[in-house]
């Protein structure tokens, strides 16, 4: 660690918004860093990497902090610490007067320069973050796409100035708009000057010295016109970018005023338990939600769990007997799930802020052929005679299931809108990630995670592509909301985690895949 002490930290508009504007419009060789979250919270999951493109950020529980932690972290102060750019380096600054900040396990008193690979911890036993400086081709802000930079600018540069920034943005638009008007006027004058010189050359026929002089002036005038047109192109580009930032900020402010909590009563934490001959062998959890058409919706893999991982072993308490256990890691001695399907039973219970549901079915009812990706759709009837409609378990546009129950919810959906969402549409994912929100003061309280669409329409696999997704395990099957016409509507279902390096990420299945 490299120590250093300077004047006390103060967050500034230039360090936040000014640096953010530079990252959008002139990223060039500007460096950035990544904070890797090492514990899960309401706002970030463990393993999430947060790119930081502004010069000053604040860490803490306050809603204005760019790196925010929820109220469960009692020893994290409202404004706990800051990371500030100083020349070509960044330094960690202590702000809290009551709770310590640690760097690589050692407390800092005022501030300390950060180096690649350092570990930051907010308070004793508090959340930890890794400090990473990208290298190679991805070491500059310019390596981040414009859409992503705009999103990061909104989150990091605008967050501390929610009200003032709208006024500032409007002023910027007016200022750049005025500059554009001035540029058009100047360009017109230069063209008129060029035409006048051309006319004078024609009139100076026979006077070679005058013609040569006028030609030189004409070359200079034409170069000025070329330079002026380049400037106008830059002004137009910047004006469009600034307008996009303003529109996004106004959209976020509008959505922040719309209350999503009335829909919580129709969002259920689902707990599923699998029994073999009446003995509990495994369990899993996720989220489901009740639409205003009376359908309970979840992910298909929530109801069709891996019964093929059941195996018979010697009872450790009585070696003369055999018991069935769930063991997905050892493929030896698996039972024939097709043959024993009638002995495998699932009990699904759902609890919301205002109600409970209970659904039971056996794997004799379950169509095991759904494991084949080529199967598009099938049905089965549970023990209460209710018909499930399910889609093939392929972690893509087909991972969904729904059932008609004897209740009607309040959640509305828009199938057509879900199939062609505009780029950068803010999304709210509601559910119970990593077992959070299931019991807060003895009550059910879903967690709201955020994401944005990163392209218009759907991916080739039929899913909605998102970025900035901080959902986690347990969100599976939960509703994905967007705001349309001043209210929240469901546009998708959070599907299972994708495979490979991005395995913590879920896919969003458009609600239009179910209700066309």
Secondary structure, 3 states (H helix, E strand, C coil): CEECCCCCCCCCHHHHHHHHHHHHHCCCCCECEEEEECCCCCCCCCCCEEEECCCEEEEECCCCCCEECCCCCCCCCCCCEEEEEECCEEEEEECCCCCCEEECCEECCCEEECCCCCEEEECCCCCEEEEECCCHHHCEHHHCCHHHHHHHHHHHCCHHHCCHHHHHHHHHHHHHHHHHHHHHHHHHHHHHHHHHHHHHHHHCCCCHHHHHHHHHHHHHHHHHHHHHHHHHHHHHHHHHHHHHHHHHHHHHHHHHCCCCHHHHHHEEEEEEEEEECCEEEEEEEEEEEEECCCEEEECHHHCCCCHHHEEEEEECCEEEEEEEEECCCCCCCECCCCCCHHHEEEEEEEECCCCEEEEEEECCCCCHHHHCCCCCEEEEECCCCCEEEEECCCCCCCCCEEEECCCCCCECECHHHHCCCCCCCEEEEEECHHHCCCCECCECCCEEEEEEECCCCCCCCCEECEECCCCCCCCCCCEEEEEECCEEEEEEEEEEECCCCCCCCEEEEEHHHCCC
